[in-house]
Amino acid sequence: MKVARWRDGAELGEGFVVGDRVVPFPNGLRVAQVLAQGLPAARRLFERVADERGTALDSVRLLAPLVPTSIRDFVAFEEHVEGVSAGVEGKSHVAPEWYEAPTFYFTNPHTILGPGEPVAPPQTERLDFELELAVVIGAVDGSDGRNLRPDEAGAHIFGYTIMNDWSARDLQAREMKVRLGPAKGKDFGMSLGPWIVTADELEPHLDDEGFLELRAEVYVNDDLIGYDLVSNAGWPFPEFVAYASRNSRVVPGDVLGSGTVGNGGCLGELWGRNGSLTPPPLVTGDVVRMRIEGIGELAGPVGEQVVAPGVPAARHRARRRSRELS
């Protein structure tokens, strides 16, 4: 099953993609409500509407397939870390701590972009993309999503979608010197789409260890920049979900990105390996197109950079330990 959101003129639609048409959920349900019911309930909904006429897919404008509850983005591909570290640290290096657990950061659920929607980057000289596969969490009866074991976490995976984590590498490098982040180098835009493919659809691609053997590709202006197998991640997806829930909670509508695939899944990796800005950073008018086997294609253009209001630098003030107020 494919779950999507779309615009048909002024009307918002949410439902299933069935062949070459879109069919709304019954009773005006929304994607968030379907995720909250879980995958078995979604199958029953599909059976109710699968034979309906619907609307031609090519006559609607697809939106991001959900409004995320939260977004965690992992860094799960060793090859990506090797390449990016070469550019940042001057040599390829993977910290021993990387191997201990699938580390992630939280990013902004309020700047999500859909298929074909242009990103409006900040002022940057090193705009980049990140090719990722993302998990969408759904409900599981009897579970509150806390402290899940890997063997039970997989049931919380409702489906998968393509993620492009747009990145301003120069801003990211500056702020991470403060040992916190990434923040403003990332939170201006993230593309998701074109739809959610339910987990059962991709089960034939699971290998013996539970990794998804899916080919992922990224193009800039129709030039192939990188490609990899998603199964080259350090952990299978249920272990991402389990780690995210550790001493915490995952809930329906959460999105968990795999992190950038290797072998050119972003420009930053290639800059580190090449020792130069080759291929060049993205500029206004470039189109980034991502394909992942079993999912589909997500494309998005680069829009004009946005000049935001400035922020004053820190004040250098005398350090006092008592108040002297008049």
Secondary structure, 3 states (H helix, E strand, C coil): CEEEEEEECCEEEEEEEECCEEEECHHHCCHHHHHHHCHHHHHHHHHHHCCCCCEEHHHCEECCCCCCCCEEEECCCHHHHHHHHHHHHCCCCCCHHHHHCCCEEEECCCCEECCCCCECCECCCCEECCEEEEEEECCCCCCCCCCCCHHHHHHHEEEEEEEEECEEHHHHHHHHCCCCCCCCCCCCCEEEEEEEEEHHHHHHHECCCCCECCEEEEEECCEEEEEEEHHHCCCCHHHHHHHHHCCCCCCCCCEEECCCCCCCCCHHHHHHHHCCCCCCCECCCCEEEEEECCCEEEEEEECCCECCCCCCCCCCCCCCCCCCCC
